[in-house]
Amino acid sequence: MPQPVTPLSADLAKKYRQQRRGALTLYGVALLLLLSIFVWVLYEQYRQEIQALETRNAARADVVTEWAKGVFAQSGQALLSIAELVQVQGIPPQDAPSSIQQVLRNRTRSVEWIDDIGIIDANGIVQASALRANLVGLDLSGSAFFKAFRDQDDRTKMVTPLYSALDDEQYYLYQARRLTRDNGEFGGIAVARISPLVFERALKRLGLSSGESIALVDSELKLIARLPPLEDPITAGWQVESPETRMMLEREADTWSLRLTSPLDQRERLFQMQWIEELPLLVVVGEDVQLQLANWRQRAGILAGVMLLIALLGAWGVRHYLNRLRFEHRLHQSEAELRISATAFQTHLGMLIADANGHVLKVNNTFTRITGYSEDELVGKSTRILNSGRHDAAFYRKLWQRVQVAGSWEGEIWSRRKNGDVFPEWLTISAVYDPQGALTHYVATMSDISESKAAEQEIHQLAFYDPLTGLANRRLFMDRMEAALKDVNRHARWGALLFIDIDNFKQINDTLGHYVGDQLLQHLARLIGQTLRETDTLARLGSDEFAVLIEGMSQSREHTAELAENIAQKLQDLIRLPVMIRGESLNVTASIGITVVNDHASSVDDYLQQADMALFQAKSSGRCALSFFDPTMQAELLARVRLENELSQALANEEWRLHYQPQVDQEGRCIGVEGLLRWQHPERGLVMPGEFIPLLESTELINPVGDWVLEAACQQLAQWAHQPGFAELSVAVNVSPLQFRQVDFVNKVESILQRTGAPSHRLKLEVTESLFVEERDDAREKMRQLKQQGVRFSLDDYGTGYSSLAYLAHLPLDQLKIDQSFVQQVIDSKANAAIVESTIALAQSLSLEIVAEGVESDAQQAWLLAHGCQAYQGFLFGQPMPLDVLEAWLRHESLAF
């Protein structure tokens, strides 16, 4: 009987771990607390440093602001005195010098920062200049500066941003004051030109501390002056590029603080920015952050050193304590280990002990349960009794060599049970040596991994194979495709990819049930698999879609395509053979798309897309067809995708246009127009409906675009209703069946009519015969509701669709439109003439208006008139045209009558 396992060793280990964990936790908490205190102290000092910088910058900005106000106040006084003098004496002519000229010179000399003073009359002509006579007579009436004073009565004085002077190409600030006559009218302006050098000299007198900068910029972020000065070309007028500053300007802030890299000297600074009240000047005071925080970084370094020293001392103390705990634990563990070793042999792992020659000495109960061998049956026998026969002698030789060299071996191996069953196990073999280094025993531990191997195999099957047919699934097929592309480049032998789709498979599922459909797919999978080579890959990608990858076919593209076509035809012939399932004889066909795998530059997805497009082409050609991929297919698909993307943005980008084609009576007078949709593409220009209407309908964008057409037409009707020459016109617009079938279509039309105020009886909705193939009653009810609102209906392209007299007699129509394909052949084709003649008679019998489309010649109109058609539309009378061209044409036509 094995001895019971004593809990003493576990208790000792648990107690040791608790004591060790407690010491480490206490040390960690104390260290974290100390670190938190140090970080808080450093943060508080950092915050105080930054606040001190901000306070100092704000004070400096206030000083510069007050000084700048004083500068412009004195120059403003000079301009005020000149304005009062002009008020008394008036503005002298250019060729008549007066005392005002001398006054200008005196004011220039009395205010040192004024570079020049001039007077501009009410017409924008320079009449006087203190220092630059060549400016007299200059016309400034077109300048934005002059217009601001002339056009705005409430502006008496103004300071401009930097402008480049005409005579010396230097930048200056201009301060101006409005001149008024005795009657209060605008009389001109007095202007003082101020050089940025004034501000540069003044900033130098302020003095700077180390790392400080002071600058003045105008409202357009052009540099006026800066201290310390910068090297050329950064001088007055330099455009400062600072997105952060522009963002604050857009927010219309008066003063703010920013920390950023200076765009002028590339040094990180803390800036205080402040607008000067009523002046287009921004004061910018900056402090070099790195320089100003040098003392803080020094203190941070000292504190970090102290923190590290404390941490090291604490670690030394903890280490000493842990060593003492370890020593005590080992003293108490010796006895426990002796007891544990007696019970460790009885574990959930199978264990075997053999001597140095490989003869079994002892096994545990788990080993017996796994293998079926008892200890008595194995003791003294060689471990070879357990060999499964699945591994050769070389395998076992390498295994024991590994044990001899490394002292152990671990891995997966197959063994044999007593009853002969072979099973997988995870085996670990360890060599045991005595103190002198001599081999004494082998200890092996093993665990049965049969269940995990089975689960692994099942997972692999589910991950890479189709559960119904057992064929490769999409994931495995993609892997095989990746490998095939590498082989194409390596061996220069091309392959082929085939997509096979069973024709009308859904009908089999719907009529005979899914079980029959599944049986059919399994049969076809076996049939196709038996036909292909073992090196070919057959996969089921979807419901009834198979894929075949054939590798290494030929070194020629043409020969590869020929072989692939032969294989595809052979597969079609096999699939076409009748198959019996549940007593039902089924005959099915397949469509096949083929693409040649000829290089590794194209990706797996590219080839799958090519085969899919080829399959689509085959199915479009009819059942039981095969088709090769053509690069033009891909180009057309990409063009379609691009066009769909552009169409989805056309409404938001306001690219839709309405062109109007006149509809005239027998006298040639315009009685209405048809609104025709056009697309004003930003790159392709005007796009005709034939290119985009099918896409609009397939993507259901026709609904919002159709709503826009209705809205635009009704807005135009509302505008024409108040213009005598256009008030009697009707507007016809085409309505797609998809648009008409919307549940809320009637409410939409009523809402548009109410919102625009358009006369409903002037709106004509043109519908086609395809609208009445499905849900005819619903369409008739919607037409009836809109007819009650006054809306009229026209049946467009009559004769090209279903042409059922049964529905024509029961629909609330107002008009029939004869399709242009019949109208253009009435002269040359008796059949078309008969169709048009009978259509006219039918419309007259139903009391419907009749309009002939596509009239392009006088002979066609004469024939139509002779047979009772009195309304026409076509190029003979006018092409579809924009609104302005249409209105001009209508005015001209009205004059002609």
Secondary structure, DSSP 4 states (H G I P E B T S, - for coil): -PPPPPSHHHHHHHHHHHHHHHHHHHHHHHHHHHHHHHHHHHHHHHHHHHHHHHHHHHHHHHHHHHHHHHHHHHHHHHHHHHHHHHHHH-PPPTT---HHHHHHHHHHHHSTTEEEEEEEETTSBEEEESS-GGGTT-B-TTSHHHHHHHH-TT--EEE---EE-TTT--EEEEEEEEEE-TTS-EEEEEEEEE-THHHHHHHHHH---TTEEEEEEETT-BEEEEES---TT-STTPBP--HHHHHHHHTT-SEEEEEEE-TTT--EEEEEEEEPTTSSEEEEEEEEHHHHTHHHHHHHHHHHHHHHHHHHHHHHHHHHHHHHHHHHHHHHHHHHHHHHHHHHTSSSSEEEEEETTSBEEEE-HHHHHHH---HHHHTTSBGGGGB-SSS-HHHHHHHHHHHHHHSEEEEEEEEE-TTS-EEEEEEEEEEEE-TTS-EEEEEEEEEE-HHHHHHHHHHHHHHHB-TTT--B-HHHHHHHHHHHHHHHHHH--EEEEEEEEETTHHHHHHHH-HHHHHHHHHHHHHHHHHHS-TTSEEEE-SSSEEEEEEEEEESSHHHHHHHHHHHHHHHHHHHHS-EEETTEEE---EEEEEEEE--SSS-HHHHHHHHHHHHHHHHHT-SS-EEE--HHHHHHHHHHHHHHHHHHHHTTTT-EEEEEEEEEETTS-EEEEEEEEEEEETTTEEE-HHHHHHHHHHTTTHHHHHHHHHHHHHHHHHHHTTSTTTTT-EEEEE--HHHHTSTTHHHHHHHHHHHHT--GGGEEEEE-GGGGTSSHHHHHHHHHHHHHTT-EEEEEEETSS---HHHHTTS---EEEE-HHHHTTTTT-HHHHHHHHHHHHHHHHTT-EEEEE---SHHHHHHHHHTT--EEESTTT---B-HHHHHHHHHHHHHH-
